[in-house]
Amino acid sequence: LWEPQVRAWALGAGYSSGPVPQSPYSFSFPRQGSVLKKSAPYLFSVSIPQGKKISRIDYFLNGTALGSAQNSPYSLAVTAQDVQGLTPVSRVRANVYEEGGSKNVTEVEVSFVE
């Protein structure tokens, strides 16, 4: 989804409000709709299409930064301490920065259980 400020700028600049461009990146873990135990450690990771050159990936959980990965395979270890105080359904987001400055966002919704 486009952020509201970006959408407003694009419409003001004469761009249509057509379909939102899709990110070429997706989570390899967790997948959309995954059910995860709060007490378990995880390795969050994003699938990188062949030929894409990445400078870093920033990971977020419900908008809170978890950390960054700057080297291949661009995964981030997440522990039970990182997921304390969550609601049962949460959003995991990755901001993928390509070499040259382009930013792509991919996001999944997951459930955390005790």
Buried (B, 14 or more C-beta within 10 A) or exposed (E): EEEEEEBEEEEEEEEEEEEEEEBEBBBBBBEEEBEBEBEEEBEBBBBBEEEBEBEBBBBBBBEEEBEEBEEEEBBBEBEEEBBEEBEEEBEBBBBBBBEEEEEBBBBBEBBBEE
